Amino acid sequence: MINARRRFKTAVLLLAGAVLLLGAWCGVFWRWVPRVETFAAEPGSVSDQAFVRLHEAAPGDDGAALQKRAEAILSRPIILLTEKTNRAASGDPHDYVSLSIYWWPNPITRRPYLHHDGQRNPEAKNYDASKLTRVVGEVETLAAAFTATRDARFAKRAREQLRVWFIAPETRMHPHLTFAQMMPGWAAGSRQGIIEGLPLTTRLPDAVAQLPLSADERHALREWFGRYLAWLRHSSAGQSEHARPNNHGTWHDVQVASLATALGMSELAEKTVRKSLQRIETQFLADGRQPEELRRTKSFDYSRYNLDAWLHLAALGKPFGIEVWHQRNARGASPSTGLSYLEANVAAWPHPQLARPRAQAPELRKK
C-alpha cells in the first residue's frame, strides 16, 4: 500500500515536471516572428497637398470644455513611441507592438499565453495601443480647439506631436503594424492586429486637415500614410486580413478606402468600396443575423461592430453614388437588415454574450 502511494506521488511529480518543462519549451520556441515587409508609398499618395476630410465637420461640444481639455494637453509631455518598456520582437523601438487583448498568462507556466475570448487582459495597457489612441485623441482635441479659437498654441502642439510620431527619424513609428496583437509564446505579431490602425485611418486625417501644416510637413505625413497604405494593401498580413470573412475584413476595407480618400486617391477609394459590397453576400442571413460574428462570446457587440464598419463604408461610398447600407444580397438582406435584427432582439439576445448588450434599440438606430 505504501509503495503504491509512493509510485502515485512519483507519477504526479513527474507529470507536473513534464508540464513545466513543456510550458518552458513553448515559451522559448513556440514564438513565430513575422517578417517585416516595407513598401514605397502607394503611387499617387505623396504630394504637399492638404488632406481631404473624411467627414463633414460635426457640431462642436461646449467651447469652454474643449478649450479646457486642450489646455490640459499643453501641460503634459509629448507622447513618444520609442520610450517603452516592452519592445517588439525586432528589438527596434520604432516598431509598434501591442498585446492581443484576449490572451492571458498560463496560470502554471505563464507562457505560452492562453486565449479567453471576450475577456480583456489589463496587461495590454502596457504596450503601444494605448499610446496610439492617446496620440490620435490629443491631436483631434487640439485641432478642434484651434479651429474653434484660432489659438496658435493648440496648432503648434498638435504639429509637434505629429512630427514626433510620424516624421522625426529619431522617434517616428515605422509605417506598419507587423508586431500588433502579439501572443506571448505563440507569435510575435498577428494579422488581426491591423484593426488597431483604425484611429490612424478613420479619425486622424480629419484632425490633420484642420491644422496649418507647412508644405514639408504635409509631404512627410502623406509619405508616411502612403507607405502605410501600401503595407495595408500589399503585405502578407494585410492581404490575409483583407481575406477575412468577418468584421476584420470589413474594417480592412474601411482603412484602405479612408486613407485613399484622405490622400485624394479617389479611384482607389471607389474601387475599394465597390468591391466591399461582395462581403454582404456572405455576412448577412435573410433575417439579418451575421453568422461570422455570432461565433464570438460577445456576439452582440461584434455584430454591432461590423455594422459600424458598414456605416463607414456607406459614408465613403456616398460621393461616388454607391448604395452600401441598403445593398441587398441574394437572400434579400443588407447591412440595414442586420441593424433591424439587432434592434428586434436587443432585449433578449439569443446568442452568446458575456455581458448584457450595452445599447438599447433607439441608440442603435442613431448610428
Buried (B, 14 or more C-beta within 10 A) or exposed (E): EEEEEEEEEEEEEEEEEEEEEEBBBBBEEBBEBBEBBEBEBBEBBBBBEBBBBBEEEEEEEEEEEBBEBBEEBEEEEBBBBBEBEEBBBBEEBBBBBBBBBBBBBBEEBBBBBBEEEBEEBEBBEEBBBEBBBBBBBBBBBBBBBBBBBEBEBBBBBBBEBBBBBBBBEEBBBBBBBBBBBBBBBBBBBBBBBBBBBBBBBBBBBBBBBBBEBEEEBBBBBBBBBBBBBBBBBEBEBBEBBBEBEBBBBBBBBBBBBBBBBBBBBBEBBBBBBBEBBEBBEBBBBEBBBBBBBBEBBBBBBBBBBBBBBBBBBBBBBEEEEBEBBEBBBEBEBBBBBBBBBBBEBBEEBEBBBEEEBEBEBEEBEEE
